[in-house]
Structures are given as C-alpha cells and as structure tokens.
Amino acid sequence: MKRAPLLLALVLSGALHAAEPASVDAALAQAKLAHQPLLLDFSAPWCYSCYFMATHVLNGAEWDALGRRTVVAAVDADSPDGAAWMKKLEIKALPAYVVLDENGAELGRILAEQPRAKFYPMVERIIAGASTLDELQRKAAGGSIDAVATVLGAYQARDAGKDGLAWYATLPADVRAKADKDKAVTLQRDRLALALARAQEDPAATIAAAQRVLAGDIGCDRPYVVDALLEASEKQAKATRIALLKPQRSALEALLAHDVYIAKPACADQRSAVVTTADVDAALGDATAEKAVLDRAIADARTRLGGDYTRDRNLADNLRVYLTRAKRDAELDALYPKLVAAWPDDYVYPYRFGRSLLERKRAAEALPWLEKAAEKAYGENRLGVALYRVKALKALGRGDDAKQVVADVLEQNGQWFPEQVAKLKAELAS
C-alpha cells in the first residue's frame, strides 16, 4: 500500500475527509472534538502484511462504517512522527492497529494482519468494551477470568512477556488458582513466557515455552512459534533438533493444506506458512521437500495473479520472496521490473531490486535502481536506500560520490533516526 511522505492521512465519517493533520497529536485533537475513539493504523511502504490489509480488509462497507464511528488515522512508521509514536506505544511490528479513547488512553490494539472476518469483530470488541488496561486489571483482580485473559492478551500484543507475567503474579492467590485452570489464560501465559525467554536470549527456556504453545491448536500463528523453535534449536545436536522439529513438519503441512491453499485462505499471512515450512525442511536436511514447498507456492502465486501484479500487492510480493528463497535468480530478475512498473510511485521495488543485485555482486547494475529508489525515498527509508547506494558506489571505486550521498541525505533528514544515521556513517568509514 502506497504511503506518501506525509505524516498522516485522516479519514472521517462518511465520504467527508478533513484536512490531513500534521501529527498524531492533531488526530487526537480531532477525536476529542468529535467525542469518538481514535484508530491509529500503523504501516510502512515496505510492509507486506500492510499490503494484505490494504487490499483485503481496510475497505468496503465495514471500513466505511468504522470511519463513521471513529476517527481513523493512517500513520506512516517511516515518518519522524510515526516513528516517535511507535516508540511511545511500544509497537514492535507492523501492521499495528491501536485504539485510543478521546483522551488518548489506550483501549486495545490488534497486531499483525488479520482476515476480514476476524479484524472487524476484534475492533468492535475493543470499542464496545471501552475499558482501558487499568480498568481491566481492576476487574481481573476482582476475579474476572475473562479480564485476566484479556489483560494477558494485551501484554502479548505488546510482546511484553516480563511485564505480563509480573502483573499476573500480583493477582490474588484465589484468582490465580482459578485462572490457572482456564485454557485461554494458560495459553497466554505460555506465550508470554516464550516472549520473555526470547528477550532474555535463553534457548532452553525458548524451546520449552515454544513446545507448550505448539502443543495446542494455535492456527495461523504456528509459523511464528516454529520460527522461534528453529532459532532456539540451532545449536542443538542434530538428532535432538530433528526430534524437536519433525512433529512441526506435519502440522505445517496441514496448515498449508487446510488454511492456505484453499479458495479463500484462512491465514492472512500465507508467506510465513510457506517460508517456515521450507525452513523446517532445510533444517531436517530434506532438500527435495524444501524445493517442492517453494515450487508449489510459486506456481500458486502465479496462477492467482494471472500476470496482473497490481491485482494483489501482497501476493505479488510473496512471489518475489518465494523466488528469492528458492534462488531462482533469473526469474527474480525478470519479475522485479514488472513490480516496479506495477507500483511506480514508491521507492520499494527499485530499492529491493538494487539491493538484490548488489548482494549478488552486481554493483554496476544495482546502482541505477538504487538511484531510482532514492528519488522517492523519505524519512527513515531514505537512510536505508542511501546505505546501499554507498555500498554500491564503494564497490565501484567511487568513494567521493559515496561521501556526497551521505552529506546530501544527512542534510535532507536532519537529526532524525540516529541509529540509522550511525549505520550509514559507519558504512562510509569502513
């Protein structure tokens, strides 16, 4: 989904559109004036899950109806204002949908892409509940097991394992005794334990927590948890790792068959299901199965696109990733110009093509694409594009031009995004 280098785009009730506010604070002011909740839609131009939401979910009668009941602000995570609010709200992944009341208190959030049939009921529950986290915590302490599960889910949405488990430990003993028997609470606690173990970089604890979570029916979330298991088990003995991963292979195969390769896929994130399955096959040493998974995904994406790369940007981008993962470079090189032509107004595909060529030691071919990307880059992504322009120029022996790129970009961006600025300067100096 195209995100222009504006901080926000505000959608108000019906077909009426207000002037675009300059910041999230301005959107909050409009919500307060309208006495309506504010839905912050965090996305970025490189976010494939955001493409899915734009194409399949954030449109139609339900979206219009939501816009009549709430103020909806699309926040570009690559803009300075968007990045600041990402940090303030502790958002660690995109897309993210955060609902605030008219006074700016958080009512709830939805993380990652969701199918249409799930997204709107989730938003409705948040708005209808109209309870802040503090209020839910009070209800939980009073004995509401539903509130306990909801609060734990709120911590899970923030990837805040330590804080969530610490809060749970403060509940009265009788409430915890009852909650410990609830399946929803148990699952949320296990997921928080997994988040904590990963944050602490504890492989053994990560493996144990992942196995507990994977023992249940977690549907389309399975690939993410298997990814954690893959990472945590990298240094395990081969036989031990195979024993950990082999049961997941059949579960992932079932997920692909029942929830991905169907007329209306149940999983919004089909890419993760495919790539994680291929990664498990690679870890198991089954190159034939790995190739078959990727080949099937490539064929399926091509069939559904029918040669029209504007039909579904998420699916078109999935095809790019499958070809990359399968190392089908000639087909990838043929695809990139088609993606650039299909989505000409943003920097993403010229940048990705240039970076891909550069990583394959083809700097002279990469540079024109990176220069094309630079024309449309802004904010944080301007620094990312500049990093690879510098790499390409250095590879071509054009050090003075690389210095000029850095000087120009720093003048354009000012002091925003210090971590990315530091990386750019380090690359120039290396």
Buried (B, 14 or more C-beta within 10 A) or exposed (E): BEBBBBBBBBBBBEEEEBEBBEBBEBBBBBBBEBEBBBBBBBBBBBBBBBBBBBBBBBEEEBBEEBBEBBBBBBBBBBBBBBBEBBEEBEBEEBBBBBBBBBEEEBBBBBBBBBBBEBBBEBBEEBBEBEBBBEBBBBBBBEBBBEBBBBBBBBBBBBBBBBBBBEBBEEBEEEBBEBBEEBEBBBBBBBBBBBBBBBEEEBBEBBBBBBBBBBEEEBEBBBBBBBBBBBBBBEEBEEEEBBEBBEEBBEBBBEBBEEBBBEEEBBBBBBBBBBBBBBBBBBBBEBEEBBBBBBEBBBEBBBEBBEEEBEEBBBBBBBBBBBBBBBEBEEBBBEBBEBBBEBBEEBBBBBBBBBBBBBEEEBBEBBBBBBBBBBEBBBBBBBBBBBBBBBBBBBBBEBEEBBEEBBEEBBEEBEEBBEEBBEBBEEBBEE
